[in-house]
Amino acid sequence: MARLAYRRVSSVDQSLERQEFGNDIDKVFEEKLSGKSASDRPALQSMIEYAREGDLVVVHSIDRLARDLRDLQDIISTLNGKGVAITFRTEGLTFDPGKDDAFATLQLQMMGAFAEFERNIIRKRQAEGIAKAKAKGVYVNHGRKISIDRDKVHKLRAEGLSTYKIAEKMDISRMSVHRILNG
């Protein structure tokens, strides 16, 4: 029996450090990708493929495994179908193959639904922020990368505006203004 761990953060800027499992893990699968779709995560797919009957998969929390309730249920079902148990440390839930724990399943569905709800709220807020930035003329999209109109920051500074006023006018942080002006 192998003890496998799966760690995930949403972007390359984030750290995996808080998702610790101790020294009793045989193999760790980790990635820095959005959790919106299980099929688009190579480390997750590798972990599922690698797992064998009798293994245990350890995950820090439900939202690290999936942000969509259907994906969450499918992943657990796939692992259990292979004879692999999965445990979520934060929530204290374990799903063993062949065991039918109605209360754990209810908790999983509720936690998964909240993770999905949270993701939808984040997407809505992001869309509202982008719309607001576009309306102010400070949103520039180069492919998928969102950036600040650096020329406008320098132009406003040349007009004599303080970093505070530039940040306020462009609806960005003062640190962003300082980085652009000093960079």
C-alpha positions in Angstrom: 0.0 0.0 0.0 1.4 3.4 -1.0 0.5 6.7 0.5 0.1 9.3 -2.2 -0.4 13.1 -1.8 -2.0 15.6 -4.1 -1.2 19.3 -3.7 -2.5 22.1 -5.9 -2.5 25.9 -5.9 -4.3 28.0 -8.5 -1.3 30.0 -9.9 2.5 29.8 -10.2 2.8 32.8 -7.8 1.2 30.8 -5.0 3.1 28.5 -2.7 2.3 24.8 -2.0 4.0 25.1 1.4 0.9 25.2 3.6 -0.3 21.9 2.2 2.1 19.7 4.3 1.7 16.0 4.7 4.6 14.9 6.9 7.2 12.2 6.1 4.9 9.2 5.7 4.0 10.0 2.0 5.5 7.8 -0.7 4.8 10.0 -3.7 3.6 13.6 -4.1 1.7 14.9 -7.2 1.6 18.6 -7.4 0.6 21.4 -9.7 0.0 25.1 -10.0 -3.1 25.3 -12.1 -6.7 26.3 -11.7 -9.0 23.7 -10.2 -11.9 24.5 -12.5 -11.5 21.3 -14.6 -10.1 17.9 -13.5 -9.3 16.9 -17.1 -7.0 19.9 -17.6 -4.7 19.0 -14.7 -1.8 16.6 -15.7 -0.6 15.9 -12.2 -4.1 14.9 -11.0 -4.5 12.7 -14.0 -1.1 11.1 -13.4 -2.0 10.5 -9.7 -5.3 8.8 -10.7 -3.5 6.7 -13.2 -0.6 5.8 -10.8 -2.9 4.9 -7.8 -3.3 1.1 -7.2 -5.7 -0.9 -5.1 -5.0 -0.5 -1.4 -3.3 2.9 -1.9 -4.4 6.0 0.1 -4.5 9.4 -1.5 -4.1 12.3 0.9 -5.4 15.8 0.0 -5.1 18.9 2.1 -8.7 20.0 1.5 -11.6 19.4 -0.8 -11.1 22.7 -2.7 -7.6 21.6 -3.6 -8.9 18.5 -5.4 -11.8 20.1 -7.2 -13.8 23.3 -7.4 -16.7 21.7 -9.2 -19.0 19.2 -7.4 -19.3 16.9 -10.4 -15.5 16.7 -10.8 -15.1 16.1 -7.1 -17.6 13.2 -7.1 -16.1 11.7 -10.3 -12.5 11.8 -8.9 -13.5 10.1 -5.7 -15.7 7.6 -7.5 -12.8 6.8 -9.9 -10.3 6.3 -7.1 -12.7 4.2 -5.0 -13.5 2.2 -8.1 -9.8 1.3 -8.4 -9.8 0.2 -4.7 -8.1 3.5 -3.6 -9.1 5.4 -0.5 -9.0 9.2 -0.3 -8.8 11.4 2.7 -9.1 15.2 3.1 -7.1 16.4 6.1 -8.8 19.8 6.7 -12.3 18.4 6.6 -11.4 15.1 8.3 -13.3 13.0 5.7 -12.1 9.7 4.3 -13.8 7.8 1.5 -12.9 4.1 1.5 -13.8 1.8 -1.4 -16.6 -0.5 -0.5 -17.7 1.5 2.5 -20.9 3.5 2.3 -20.9 6.4 4.8 -24.0 8.4 4.1 -23.0 11.2 6.5 -19.5 11.6 4.9 -21.1 11.7 1.5 -23.5 14.4 2.6 -20.6 16.4 4.0 -18.6 16.0 0.8 -21.6 17.2 -1.3 -22.1 20.2 0.9 -18.4 21.1 1.0 -18.1 20.6 -2.8 -21.2 22.7 -3.4 -19.7 25.5 -1.3 -16.4 25.3 -3.2 -18.2 25.5 -6.5 -20.3 28.4 -5.2 -17.2 30.2 -4.0 -15.6 29.8 -7.4 -18.6 31.2 -9.2 -18.6 34.2 -6.8 -14.9 34.8 -7.5 -15.6 34.7 -11.3 -18.4 37.1 -11.0 -16.3 39.6 -9.0 -13.5 39.3 -11.4 -15.8 40.0 -14.4 -17.2 43.0 -12.5 -13.7 44.3 -11.8 -12.7 43.8 -15.5 -15.8 45.7 -16.7 -15.1 48.5 -14.3 -11.4 48.7 -15.4 -12.4 48.7 -19.1 -14.9 51.5 -18.4 -12.1 53.5 -16.9 -9.7 52.7 -19.7 -7.2 51.0 -17.5 -7.7 47.4 -18.6 -5.4 46.0 -21.2 -5.6 42.4 -22.1 -2.6 40.8 -23.9 -3.8 37.3 -24.5 -4.7 36.0 -21.0 -2.4 38.3 -19.1 -4.1 41.3 -17.5 -1.8 44.4 -17.3 -2.0 48.0 -16.3 -1.6 50.7 -18.9 1.9 51.7 -17.9 2.0 54.7 -20.4 -1.0 56.2 -18.7 0.6 55.9 -15.3 3.7 57.7 -16.6 1.5 60.3 -18.4 -0.5 61.0 -15.2 2.8 61.4 -13.2 4.1 63.8 -15.8 0.9 65.8 -15.4 1.9 66.2 -11.7 -0.4 63.7 -10.1 0.7 62.0 -6.9 1.0 58.2 -6.7 -2.1 58.2 -4.5 -4.1 60.2 -7.1 -2.8 58.0 -10.0 -3.8 54.9 -8.1 -7.3 56.3 -7.3 -7.9 57.6 -10.9 -6.8 54.2 -12.4 -8.4 52.1 -9.7 -5.1 50.3 -9.0 -3.0 49.9 -5.9 -0.3 52.5 -5.0 2.2 49.7 -4.9 1.4 49.0 -8.6 2.0 52.7 -9.4 5.3 52.7 -7.5 6.4 49.5 -9.3 5.7 51.0 -12.7 7.3 54.4 -11.9 10.4 52.8 -10.2 10.8 49.8 -12.5 
